[in-house]
Amino acid sequence: MGDPVKFEEIECFKENLKKSLMIWEGSLKTADSQLWKHVKQLPQLVQSLWELYQTLELCQSSEKVIVGRVLKYLISPLDLKPEFIYGPQGFREDIYLIAMASKRWKEVLDQEIYERAGFYFNEEDWEEIENFDIDQETRSSLQDLLGVDALPGDELFLGHFSEEQPILQKGEKKIIIAGPGTGKTYRIEEELLDLLIHQKVCPESVVVTTFTNKAADELVVRVQERLTAHHKGAQEAHVILRKLTISTIHKFFYSIISNFHHHIFFLNGAFSVLDETQRLLFLFRKGFYELRLKDIYREWIAYVREKGRSYEFDLFHFYRYVGQVYDFLSEDVIGNEESPVHLKYLELLHSPSEKLSVDEKIIQTYPRYWKALQKEGYLDNSIVMSYVNALLDDVHVLRQVRQRYRYILVDEYQDTNPIQDKIFRKIVGESGNLIAVGDDDQSIYAFRGADVRNATAFERRYQGARVERLEQNRRSTPEIVRASQDLIKNNKIRYDKKIFTQNPPGEKPWVLVASKEELPDQTAQLLWNLKNQGLLKQWNDVALLFRCFNKRYEQYKGALEQHNVPFVTKGNRKFLCKPFNNGFIKILEMISIPTSISNRKRAHKKFFEDLGINDSQQMLDLIQKWANDFEQEKFDSLLDLFYEILCDVGDVLPDTCLADLGRLSSVIAEAESEIKSRDLKKRLSHFLSYVKAAKGAIEGPKEGQEEQGVQILTLHASKGLEFPVVIIADVIEGEIPADFGADVRSRLRRNLGGEEGLDKIEEERRVFYVGMTRAEELLVLTTSEDQPSRFLKEFKYKEVKTSLEELSSGKVKKFGRKPKKKPPFHASNSQLFDYEFCPQRYKLEHKYGFAGRPISALRAGRSLHESIEILHRLLREGERVTEDRLKRIFKRCWIQPVNTKKAQKEYEDLSKIFMRYAHSTIGKKNLKIIDMEQPFHVIEGHGVLTGKIDLVREVDSELQIVEFKYHQNKHPNMISYPERQLNYYRLAFPHLEPVLKVHYLKEAREESVKIYPMDETRRLIVNHFDNIVQGRFHARPSKSKCGICPVKVACKKRLSVDEPLVKGVA
């Protein structure tokens, strides 16, 4: 049996530490000479700890566990103040811990044993270190390591660890280069099914990562269908799928942190990952004061103006820029401790800020950003990757991850970034199996850190790796294939390919040439003529692609409207700039400052006019009423205010406004969940500051009707899609290729002394190539007479005119989409219940995006839910859970209410509920935790039912599925919800007969529910799926239903009820 702390680990850590000390002493100006005096002694302190650990091993002393903890903390890259973030300053806590431990051992150990270890500390040193600038919370956490109570991971130091695994044979490494339209997804299915069916590998050992959640969901469905067909039934397919890991890369990495969170010393309980919007809101809340970005912001404004870039909403772009800097540091710098960029980063941390550039000053704030995230239990996606990378440097974690995941299949490998590639290389090692799938010619995310060399250098990084090529394009005509290949072969960093197709011949790419000012009108005229002359079957067979949505997009949009060409825009970020939505924001501004209410302002009137109110005095009276109610604190949240406004403007909201109103409600809900202030007035002020800054960057709902309009997307958003006709707008020098200058990462890498970034033109050529290869039958490019793109010189095309006079209808076939199988519809169990409750409510919440009002029961339920999940995970892993640890878990998981007047009482009440459940569960000998938060996918009819099962357990050998509810809702329309939900879950266990139980936490009661026949449940699900796909969203009004509906104010069919708008009903 191997030791949990090995000699090789200690020696490796000491050697790396000595190298770092030499670099730091020679390159860093250490301001804290008092600390540096002890940092230089760390190699000797590590040796002393190791000798003491070995001595206590022979003596069988109980202090061995504490020595092991201190050693583990010292060599861990993820301690309370990681050195890769703070440099030498990060060892302050380490020295404090060793000093306090040595003081303890001098008292409790035999004098000879203590002196043999050779600690250099004396009374003066202990007093000096005791006065180090360390906050009380950190001191308490460090003192816990020196306590006698058991902690997670102690079993390692007591010898309760697994045998060393035998050396396995070398695993297979291969990369599959799949050109556009060559059946990449089908090949991934084939590789996965080969592993599961023919090689008969254990499903738990297989992980498949995708680029998007949508891709992961679609792959699950396709694999389940094929497994069901192979096994001639769904039973085996369900079992295999439950054991497989198919997820996005970020979710996979997050699962590693979840499974090994106790190796990260500063994660005491629950933690959540901020998405892009949440991170921006976090920066808005913390940036100026806690992160000290206020003065840097002023300098940044001058900097961007000097560079000739004028942003209309500077603050939003500033925080987005800051986020990009932080992502670069998390992914490219702090995990590369031996690189020049890391040393430069540490030098900047210790440099006076007066002489630094704007970028360097932002870099100096990174430790504050990290600390602010840690304090509130947050991670961002880049930090998740840096933590996983550091975790895998722990030999125990790495061994367990390798044991679990023997086969890794990575989709879109060309879009991985260096740290993701490094993580996969660590997990795979020599004996693991890696299948990478992608196309180096479609690597278009360099601005996010993606590096095409992860794919092109695959053979060099994995000795003996195989390269397979998929080269038959089944999507496009030979002319489109030839043109796209002629373009992309001009790139130097790529695999050579011979893409071909056996599809019938078609048209050469068309190029529409006009002046830049006339191009939008000419494009709209061309589209109209294609449809009018019968060459186009339907409008949604056409995609109009832009490099980005800028002012040119608005010009094209206006031209399409003028020529009566219907269109659907996906991904437009000018949502709040629309007059209707801007009018609503202006109303909120007047409510925030009642003295500004005036009839002279006009911006707010568009909101009222679109809702049928044209009287100016009525408008002012309503705004004054809302302002008075707001001043008198009649609202608990901004969403309450939003719905009160909708309630007062009229009984019926026009259908044309529903999509915008739904999106407005979700924008408010997203912002309010992150803007944490006790004062509603401050919350409104923060929200208005956010939307003012982000006004030109918040994405809106789809514009138009998808079934009838030309699809408008960016080139990046079109990746993975295909259309019979593709029009790429403005293939003009400066637009395609875009003249954005160096991206943030490339500039930072260069300024920090790192390697030069990749060729920007090659990246732009790949972006253009992706757009060209979306076309199935016809590719149209628009360009200007005086500024044609350099890319147009690289392939053959045919110039056309909008009149299409030179084309004979007999030579040009009709362009249009062939009938294809529609992808299955996905819905969660709660969405299906919403549809059953009232189809109109489903439409408003899930199609238009109306956010429900903040509900105390839901917030309380989530706090308890996350706490209980962590408890179950610890119990399943066999860890000891102390009273103090339970308190820390709930404290971290508690979601503080937006209105915090009653926060303390709510915290105490919920804490008691959690502790009561924990005490009733811990120590049950007949209980076995099998899984928690177990995802499932059930294919029924034209849809896929998705969800997560709260708890799967065995009690006295009886399999039970348990759903947790905060309290029992006795409303007649809600009482059957847990019963229906659990019967949906049961479909994931077709071969078993589990007992279905619902646990009401507030009442501390658990009861079994009625089990429906499976055929009856399936028929119900299929019926709901069919109705949703067919668009049957009729209302089912009743006083009881309308009384508790969270979005009733947007419903035409709602019944008037005596009770007020409900603020706390699920």
RAGISUL-V233640 format. One record per residue. D_LAST is the distance of its C-alpha to the last C-alpha in whole Angstrom. Layout:
[[D_LAST] [D_LAST]]
This chain:
[[54] [53] [52] [49] [51] [54] [57] [56] [53] [55] [58] [56] [53] [57] [58] [55] [55] [59] [59] [56] [58] [61] [59] [57] [60] [62] [60] [57] [58] [57] [56] [55] [59] [58] [55] [57] [60] [57] [56] [59] [59] [56] [58] [60] [57] [56] [59] [59] [56] [57] [60] [58] [56] [59] [60] [58] [57] [61] [60] [57] [56] [52] [52] [52] [48] [48] [51] [49] [46] [48] [49] [46] [45] [48] [48] [44] [44] [40] [41] [39] [41] [42] [46] [45] [43] [45] [49] [51] [49] [46] [49] [49] [46] [48] [51] [49] [48] [52] [53] [51] [51] [55] [55] [54] [56] [59] [58] [57] [59] [63] [65] [66] [63] [62] [65] [65] [62] [63] [61] [62] [60] [62] [61] [61] [59] [57] [57] [56] [53] [52] [52] [50] [47] [44] [41] [40] [37] [39] [42] [40] [38] [42] [43] [41] [43] [46] [44] [45] [41] [40] [38] [37] [40] [43] [43] [45] [48] [48] [49] [46] [46] [47] [50] [51] [51] [54] [55] [53] [55] [54] [51] [51] [50] [50] [49] [49] [49] [48] [49] [47] [46] [48] [45] [43] [40] [42] [44] [41] [40] [44] [44] [41] [42] [46] [44] [42] [45] [48] [48] [46] [44] [41] [38] [37] [40] [39] [36] [36] [35] [34] [34] [30] [27] [28] [32] [30] [28] [31] [33] [31] [31] [35] [36] [34] [35] [39] [38] [37] [40] [43] [41] [41] [38] [34] [35] [37] [35] [32] [33] [35] [32] [30] [33] [34] [32] [32] [30] [31] [33] [31] [28] [32] [33] [30] [30] [33] [32] [29] [32] [34] [32] [35] [38] [36] [37] [35] [31] [30] [27] [24] [25] [23] [25] [25] [25] [28] [26] [24] [28] [29] [26] [27] [31] [30] [29] [32] [35] [37] [37] [36] [37] [40] [40] [41] [45] [44] [42] [45] [48] [45] [46] [49] [49] [48] [50] [53] [52] [51] [48] [46] [42] [41] [38] [39] [37] [34] [37] [38] [35] [35] [39] [38] [35] [38] [41] [38] [38] [41] [42] [39] [41] [44] [46] [44] [44] [48] [50] [53] [53] [55] [51] [50] [53] [53] [49] [50] [53] [51] [49] [52] [53] [54] [51] [54] [56] [53] [51] [48] [47] [48] [47] [43] [44] [45] [41] [40] [40] [38] [36] [36] [35] [32] [30] [31] [30] [27] [26] [27] [29] [30] [31] [35] [34] [33] [36] [38] [37] [37] [41] [42] [40] [42] [45] [44] [47] [44] [41] [43] [45] [41] [40] [43] [43] [40] [40] [43] [43] [41] [41] [40] [39] [40] [42] [44] [41] [41] [42] [44] [42] [40] [44] [45] [42] [43] [46] [46] [43] [46] [49] [52] [51] [47] [47] [46] [45] [45] [44] [44] [47] [48] [49] [45] [45] [43] [41] [44] [42] [39] [42] [42] [46] [48] [50] [48] [49] [52] [53] [52] [55] [56] [53] [54] [57] [58] [55] [55] [54] [53] [53] [51] [53] [53] [51] [49] [48] [50] [54] [57] [57] [54] [54] [58] [57] [54] [56] [59] [56] [55] [58] [59] [56] [58] [55] [54] [55] [58] [57] [58] [55] [56] [55] [57] [55] [57] [58] [57] [57] [58] [55] [56] [56] [56] [58] [58] [58] [54] [54] [54] [52] [49] [51] [53] [50] [48] [51] [52] [48] [49] [53] [51] [49] [52] [54] [52] [52] [48] [46] [43] [42] [39] [42] [43] [41] [42] [42] [43] [43] [41] [39] [41] [43] [45] [42] [41] [45] [44] [41] [43] [46] [44] [42] [46] [47] [44] [43] [39] [37] [34] [34] [32] [31] [33] [32] [33] [29] [30] [33] [33] [34] [30] [28] [31] [31] [27] [28] [31] [29] [27] [30] [32] [29] [29] [33] [33] [37] [37] [36] [38] [40] [42] [39] [38] [36] [33] [34] [34] [30] [30] [33] [31] [29] [31] [32] [36] [37] [38] [37] [34] [33] [34] [33] [29] [29] [31] [28] [26] [28] [28] [25] [24] [27] [26] [23] [21] [18] [16] [16] [18] [15] [15] [19] [18] [16] [19] [21] [20] [20] [23] [25] [25] [23] [24] [24] [26] [26] [28] [26] [22] [23] [24] [21] [19] [21] [21] [17] [17] [20] [19] [16] [18] [21] [19] [17] [21] [23] [22] [24] [23] [25] [23] [26] [27] [24] [25] [28] [27] [25] [28] [31] [29] [28] [32] [33] [31] [32] [34] [32] [28] [28] [27] [26] [28] [31] [32] [32] [32] [34] [37] [37] [39] [37] [38] [37] [39] [41] [39] [36] [38] [39] [38] [38] [41] [42] [45] [46] [46] [47] [47] [47] [50] [52] [53] [55] [52] [49] [50] [51] [49] [51] [48] [50] [49] [46] [45] [45] [49] [50] [48] [50] [53] [53] [52] [55] [53] [55] [54] [52] [52] [54] [51] [53] [53] [49] [49] [51] [48] [46] [48] [49] [45] [45] [48] [47] [44] [47] [48] [50] [51] [51] [51] [52] [52] [55] [57] [60] [61] [59] [58] [56] [58] [56] [58] [61] [60] [60] [61] [60] [61] [60] [59] [59] [56] [58] [59] [62] [64] [62] [63] [60] [62] [62] [58] [56] [52] [49] [46] [44] [45] [42] [40] [37] [34] [32] [29] [25] [23] [19] [17] [15] [12] [13] [15] [12] [11] [15] [15] [12] [14] [17] [17] [13] [14] [17] [16] [14] [16] [19] [19] [17] [15] [12] [9] [9] [9] [7] [9] [7] [7] [10] [11] [11] [13] [15] [16] [16] [18] [20] [20] [21] [24] [25] [26] [28] [30] [30] [31] [34] [35] [35] [35] [32] [33] [32] [32] [31] [28] [27] [28] [25] [23] [24] [24] [21] [19] [17] [18] [16] [17] [18] [20] [21] [20] [20] [22] [21] [18] [20] [22] [19] [18] [21] [22] [19] [20] [24] [24] [22] [25] [28] [27] [27] [30] [33] [32] [36] [34] [31] [32] [29] [29] [27] [23] [21] [23] [23] [24] [25] [26] [28] [27] [29] [29] [26] [25] [22] [21] [19] [19] [20] [18] [22] [25] [27] [30] [31] [34] [35] [32] [29] [26] [23] [20] [16] [15] [11] [11] [11] [11] [8] [11] [10] [13] [11] [9] [11] [13] [11] [13] [16] [16] [15] [18] [20] [20] [21] [24] [25] [26] [28] [30] [33] [32] [30] [28] [26] [22] [20] [17] [17] [15] [16] [15] [17] [19] [19] [20] [21] [22] [20] [22] [24] [25] [28] [28] [29] [27] [24] [26] [27] [23] [22] [25] [25] [21] [23] [26] [24] [22] [26] [28] [25] [24] [21] [22] [19] [18] [17] [17] [16] [13] [12] [13] [11] [8] [8] [8] [12] [13] [16] [18] [18] [21] [20] [18] [19] [19] [18] [19] [16] [15] [13] [10] [9] [7] [4] [0]]
